Amino acid sequence: MVLSFIAFCGLMTLALYGGKWFLLDSDVSQEASATLISGNVTLAQPGSDQSIVLAQPREDVGEGWQIETGGGAQAAIEFRAPQGTVLGGTQLYGNSRATLALMRSPRFEWSGRSHRIIIDLQRGRARVNLTAEDSQFINISLRTRHAWVELLQPGSYSVEITDKGTEVAVREGVAAVLGQEQSVNLSPDQRTFVPDGGAPQGILTGESNLIRNGDFAQGLAPDWTVYQNLTQGDAQGEITRQKDREGRDVLTFFRPGTNWGQVGIRQVINRDIRDYESLRLHLAVRLSSQNVLSCGQYGSECPLMAKIEYTDKAGGQREWIQGFYYLPGARLPTVCVTCPPPQTEHLRVERNVWLFYESSDLIKLLNEPAIINALSIEAQGHAFESFVSEVELLAGD
């Protein structure tokens, strides 16, 4: 009888702790989607030596999958909890390779455990956005051969592997960077570098953002001025601000017209950049609809365009345009043929997929820029719906 009682108590204890573990501590696999933005991107399942060419969006990407991008290519990965909640996402740039090493979520939402994601970045560059929409804590970490990077708050982060080490930069949020058992915490507009075999080299001066209120969190005025032009009697364009499902403030350009129209925003900058060593434009772009093929007959009617007005070192007034579109036209130009040089090819993007665009170094691309006068974001065409956020013009000392 005594032995039976002891066995009964043991079984009850195991059942109690087993039930507690199942309810509070067990976890399940997450799912992720992979979307081609541009170029050549391949996927590989764990344990397989066969590559899958990413042509259409895939919703079944799981733990252990590897994503590899070719030169000039880009791919977007979105992480979701089993209930469908978006946890965050990453965008891989050209010549990058990453493995989704860990993707786990609590079995029950009320368990108090965190969602966990670990990305092994083997080469290249990744931008990671950590959402603030979920009620539970989300732990996203990146691992390179030089460093361990933990994202501590919702925000936007970039991690890049170079031939000399790993560079980590924070646009929004807070990140902890560990290397050789030493760590630093980075706040917005800060960065650090972890050399091969070394510790983080302290908190380095971040790039200076020349744009005010580029996330539109404060609305538009007084930093941005709205303008529009249209065919007389046709529908006016609209610019509205809203939040997307990741909590990002987004500006929408919408017009249901049948003839040409233009609507945009402009910010006066007037900054001398001759003391800077680099200048890059960053913005998040999503295109929902357009009815003019490509960017029109002359390459000047894109559903979204960024335009920089600047003064060169000789005092000449110049401008540079970068356009975005998703609907191609076989015989239409992919640059603005009526615009003066330098001319940059417009980017064809995936419809309804966020593109985190980053230009090449504009100091090298533009013709000896001296003063950045203004930046405009506009949409042109007949009917369109476009979205923009995270507008930054980053100058590095």
C-alpha positions in Angstrom: 0.0 0.0 0.0 2.8 2.4 0.9 4.6 1.7 -2.4 1.4 2.2 -4.3 0.7 5.5 -2.6 4.3 6.7 -3.3 3.9 5.7 -7.0 0.6 7.5 -7.1 2.1 10.7 -5.7 5.0 10.4 -8.1 2.6 10.1 -11.1 0.5 13.0 -9.8 3.7 15.2 -9.4 4.8 14.3 -12.9 1.4 15.1 -14.3 1.3 18.4 -12.5 4.7 19.5 -13.7 4.1 18.1 -17.2 0.9 20.0 -17.4 2.5 23.2 -16.2 5.3 22.8 -18.7 2.8 22.2 -21.6 0.7 25.2 -20.6 3.4 27.7 -19.7 6.8 26.6 -21.1 6.2 24.7 -24.4 6.6 26.3 -27.7 5.8 25.8 -31.4 7.3 26.6 -34.7 6.7 29.9 -36.4 6.1 30.5 -40.1 7.7 33.0 -42.4 7.1 34.3 -45.9 9.7 35.1 -48.5 9.2 37.6 -51.2 11.4 38.4 -54.2 12.0 42.2 -54.5 14.5 42.1 -57.3 17.3 40.0 -58.9 18.0 36.4 -58.3 17.2 34.8 -54.9 17.3 31.2 -53.9 16.0 29.2 -50.9 17.2 25.9 -49.5 15.5 23.7 -47.0 17.4 22.3 -44.1 19.4 19.1 -45.0 18.8 19.7 -48.7 21.5 20.5 -51.3 18.8 21.6 -53.8 18.2 25.3 -54.3 14.7 26.7 -54.9 14.5 29.7 -57.1 12.3 32.4 -55.5 10.0 33.7 -58.2 6.6 33.9 -56.4 6.0 34.7 -52.7 6.3 31.7 -50.5 4.4 31.3 -47.2 5.9 28.1 -46.0 9.5 29.2 -45.1 10.4 27.6 -41.8 13.1 27.1 -39.2 16.5 26.1 -40.7 15.8 27.5 -44.2 18.6 29.4 -46.0 18.1 32.5 -48.2 20.7 33.6 -50.6 20.7 36.7 -52.9 22.7 37.4 -56.0 24.4 40.6 -56.9 22.0 43.5 -56.9 19.2 41.3 -55.6 16.9 41.9 -52.7 14.5 39.6 -50.7 12.0 40.3 -47.9 11.3 37.8 -45.1 8.3 38.4 -42.8 8.0 36.4 -39.5 4.6 35.4 -38.1 3.4 33.8 -34.9 1.2 30.7 -35.3 -1.8 32.9 -34.7 -0.8 35.1 -37.7 0.6 38.0 -35.8 3.4 39.8 -37.6 6.5 39.7 -35.4 8.9 41.5 -37.6 10.8 41.2 -40.8 14.2 41.4 -42.5 15.3 42.5 -45.9 18.4 40.9 -47.4 20.5 43.0 -49.9 22.7 41.8 -52.7 25.3 39.1 -52.3 23.9 38.0 -48.9 23.2 34.7 -47.3 21.3 34.0 -44.1 19.9 31.0 -42.3 16.7 31.2 -40.1 18.3 29.3 -37.3 15.5 29.6 -34.7 11.8 30.5 -35.1 9.8 29.6 -31.9 6.7 31.0 -30.3 4.9 30.1 -27.1 2.2 27.5 -27.6 -0.4 29.7 -25.8 -0.5 33.5 -26.0 -1.1 33.9 -22.2 2.0 31.8 -21.2 4.2 34.9 -20.7 7.1 33.4 -22.8 8.7 35.4 -25.6 8.7 34.8 -29.3 12.3 33.9 -30.3 14.0 34.4 -33.7 17.7 33.9 -34.4 19.1 34.8 -37.9 22.5 33.5 -38.8 24.0 36.0 -41.3 26.8 34.4 -43.2 27.6 37.2 -45.5 26.2 40.5 -46.9 23.8 42.9 -45.3 20.4 42.7 -43.6 17.9 45.3 -42.3 15.7 44.0 -39.6 12.5 45.6 -38.4 11.1 44.6 -35.0 7.4 45.3 -34.7 5.6 46.7 -31.6 2.2 45.3 -32.3 2.3 42.0 -30.4 1.4 41.8 -26.7 4.3 39.5 -25.8 8.0 40.2 -25.9 9.7 39.5 -29.2 13.4 38.5 -29.0 15.1 38.8 -32.4 18.9 38.1 -32.5 21.4 38.1 -35.4 24.6 36.0 -35.3 27.6 36.6 -37.5 31.1 35.1 -37.3 32.2 38.3 -35.5 29.3 39.2 -33.2 26.1 38.5 -31.5 23.4 41.2 -31.9 20.3 41.3 -29.8 17.4 43.7 -30.7 16.1 45.0 -27.4 13.3 47.3 -28.5 11.0 47.7 -31.5 12.8 49.6 -34.2 14.9 49.4 -37.4 18.4 47.9 -37.5 21.1 47.0 -40.0 23.8 44.4 -39.8 26.5 44.1 -42.4 29.4 41.8 -42.8 32.5 43.2 -44.5 35.9 41.7 -45.2 37.1 43.2 -41.9 34.3 42.5 -39.5 30.6 43.2 -38.7 29.0 46.7 -38.6 25.8 47.3 -36.7 23.7 50.4 -36.9 20.5 51.5 -35.1 18.1 53.8 -36.8 15.3 53.3 -34.2 15.4 51.1 -31.1 18.1 49.7 -28.8 20.5 46.9 -29.7 23.1 45.0 -27.6 26.2 44.0 -29.5 28.5 41.3 -28.1 32.0 40.2 -29.3 34.8 38.5 -27.4 32.8 38.7 -24.2 32.5 42.4 -24.4 29.4 44.3 -25.2 28.0 47.8 -26.1 24.4 49.0 -26.2 23.4 51.1 -29.2 20.7 53.8 -29.2 19.1 55.5 -32.2 21.6 56.9 -34.8 24.5 55.0 -33.2 26.7 52.3 -34.7 29.6 50.0 -33.8 32.1 47.8 -35.6 33.2 44.4 -34.4 36.5 43.4 -36.1 37.4 39.8 -36.9 38.6 38.3 -33.6 38.0 41.5 -31.7 35.6 43.2 -29.4 33.1 46.0 -30.3 35.0 49.2 -31.0 32.8 51.4 -28.7 29.9 53.6 -29.8 30.8 55.3 -33.0 29.3 58.5 -34.4 26.2 57.7 -36.4 25.3 59.2 -39.7 23.6 62.6 -39.6 20.0 62.5 -40.9 19.4 65.7 -42.9 15.6 65.1 -43.0 13.3 66.4 -40.3 10.2 64.3 -39.5 11.0 61.7 -42.1 8.8 59.1 -40.3 5.8 61.5 -40.5 5.0 60.8 -36.8 4.3 64.6 -36.4 2.2 64.9 -39.5 3.4 67.0 -42.3 3.5 70.7 -41.4 5.7 72.6 -40.9 8.5 70.4 -42.2 6.8 69.2 -45.4 4.9 71.3 -48.0 2.2 69.6 -50.1 1.9 70.4 -53.8 0.0 69.0 -56.8 -0.6 69.7 -60.5 -3.3 68.1 -62.6 -5.3 68.3 -65.9 -8.0 70.8 -65.5 -11.3 69.2 -64.4 -9.7 65.9 -63.4 -9.6 64.3 -60.0 -7.3 65.8 -57.4 -4.7 63.7 -55.6 -4.8 62.9 -51.9 -2.0 62.6 -49.3 -3.0 60.9 -46.0 -1.1 59.6 -43.0 -1.9 56.2 -41.4 -0.2 53.4 -39.5 0.5 50.1 -41.1 0.2 46.8 -39.3 3.7 47.0 -38.0 3.0 50.3 -36.3 4.9 52.4 -38.8 3.6 55.9 -39.7 3.0 55.7 -43.5 2.2 58.4 -46.0 -0.3 57.4 -48.8 -0.4 59.1 -52.2 -3.7 58.3 -53.9 -5.4 59.6 -57.1 -8.3 58.1 -59.1 -7.8 60.3 -62.2 -8.1 59.6 -65.9 -5.6 62.1 -67.1 -2.1 63.2 -65.9 -1.7 64.4 -62.4 1.1 65.0 -59.9 0.9 65.1 -56.1 3.9 65.3 -53.7 5.6 66.7 -50.6 8.7 68.8 -50.4 11.1 69.7 -47.6 13.7 72.5 -47.8 17.0 71.4 -46.4 19.7 73.9 -47.4 22.6 72.0 -46.0 26.2 72.3 -47.1 27.6 68.8 -47.5 31.1 69.5 -48.6 32.5 68.4 -45.2 30.8 65.0 -45.4 32.3 61.8 -46.9 29.1 60.0 -47.8 25.5 60.7 -48.5 22.8 58.1 -48.9 19.0 58.2 -49.4 16.9 55.7 -47.5 13.2 55.2 -47.7 10.5 52.5 -47.4 8.3 52.2 -50.5 5.2 50.2 -51.3 3.2 50.4 -54.5 -0.4 49.3 -54.6 -1.7 50.5 -57.9 -0.7 52.3 -61.1 -2.3 52.5 -64.6 0.5 54.1 -66.5 2.9 51.4 -67.8 6.4 51.7 -66.3 7.0 55.4 -65.8 5.3 56.7 -68.9 6.4 57.6 -72.4 9.3 59.7 -71.2 10.1 57.9 -67.9 8.9 60.9 -65.9 5.5 59.5 -64.6 6.4 57.0 -61.9 3.8 56.1 -59.2 6.5 57.1 -56.7 9.6 59.2 -57.2 12.2 60.8 -54.9 13.8 64.0 -56.2 16.9 65.8 -54.7 17.5 69.4 -55.6 21.1 70.5 -55.1 23.8 73.0 -56.0 27.0 71.8 -57.4 30.5 73.2 -56.5 30.4 75.5 -59.6 27.1 77.0 -58.4 24.9 75.2 -60.9 21.4 74.2 -59.9 20.8 70.5 -60.5 18.4 67.7 -59.5 18.5 63.9 -59.3 15.5 61.6 -59.5 14.9 58.0 -58.4 11.7 56.4 -59.6 9.8 53.3 -58.6 7.2 51.3 -60.5 5.8 47.7 -60.7 3.9 47.6 -64.0 6.4 47.2 -66.9 6.1 48.5 -70.4 8.2 46.6 -73.0 9.2 49.6 -75.1 9.1 52.4 -72.5 12.2 54.0 -71.0 13.3 53.0 -67.6 15.0 56.4 -67.0 13.7 59.9 -67.2 14.8 60.8 -70.7 13.7 64.5 -70.3 15.7 64.9 -67.1 19.3 66.3 -67.1 22.1 64.0 -66.0 22.9 62.3 -63.8 20.2 59.8 -64.8 19.5 56.8 -62.6 17.5 53.8 -63.7 14.0 53.5 -62.2 13.5 50.5 -59.9 10.9 47.9 -60.7 9.5 46.5 -57.4 7.1 43.8 -56.3 3.6 45.0 -56.0 2.3 45.5 -52.4 5.7 44.5 -50.9 7.7 47.0 -48.8 11.0 47.9 -50.4 13.6 49.4 -48.0 15.5 51.4 -50.6 19.0 52.6 -50.0 20.9 54.6 -52.7 24.5 54.3 -53.5 26.8 57.1 -52.3 25.2 60.2 -53.7 28.4 62.3 -53.3 30.0 60.0 -55.8 27.0 59.7 -58.0 26.0 63.4 -58.2 28.1 65.9 -60.1 30.2 67.5 -57.2 27.3 68.3 -54.9 27.9 71.2 -52.5 24.5 72.1 -51.0 21.4 69.9 -50.7 18.6 72.4 -51.3 15.5 70.2 -51.0 14.0 66.7 -51.1 10.6 65.9 -52.7 8.6 62.7 -52.7 5.9 62.6 -55.3 3.6 60.4 -57.4 2.7 61.0 -61.1 0.5 59.4 -63.6 -3.3 59.0 -64.0 -4.4 56.7 -61.2 -2.1 55.5 -58.5 -1.8 54.4 -54.8 1.6 54.5 -53.3 3.0 54.4 -49.8 6.2 55.8 -48.3 7.8 55.9 -44.8 11.2 56.1 -43.1 12.6 58.9 -45.3 16.2 59.6 -44.4 19.1 61.4 -46.1 22.1 60.1 -44.2 25.4 62.0 -44.3 28.5 60.4 -42.9 31.5 62.2 -41.5 
